[in-house]
């Protein structure tokens, strides 16, 4: 009996985490944070003395804006949209892993082919991977929703 209670409690917690969605208005807040951060990325070109600070603020803003837009509910949320959202997260994860594994070698090969002095093999940063995965998730979710 006690084991069943524990399992039910854990199942409820897991369901709460998996079904977490922000209200629909957060989609627009996320898009506006994303656009403002993108504009900040362009503005930093005119302020070279504050370049690093503005770059970090803009990067964090881009990721937060994409995350808010990704977690926001649709106006009409049902089981199908929940399934499509889960599929888009799975697709984004798989494409993100492949991108993270393959892209450094492509970058290395192209830089050595174009520059005679060559470059060192570099890993991708967290900003690049996270923003890529969130963009892929949002794009695939809207594509899957369109063709349902």
C-alpha angles and dihedrals in degrees: 000000000000092000091055091052091052092048092049091049092050091046091053092049092049091047090051091052094045094048095046111134132163120229118275093255090068089069090066092042089052093048091049091049089049092050093045091050091048090052089048088055088057094044092055088071089071094050107054093167091061095037099120096045094048091046093055093045091049093047093051090045092052093052094044091048092050091046093051091048090048095050097044120110123242120242089250108037117181139147093281094054089047090053092047090049091051091048091050091051090050092049091047091050093051094045090045092054092049090046091051093049099043106033098071090056093047090049091048093049094047094046091050092046094050099038119050093208092055130206140250121262108263130195122228119259126241093250093056094048096044096046091046093051094046092048091049091049094050092045095049092044091056092044092050091047091051094052100041 
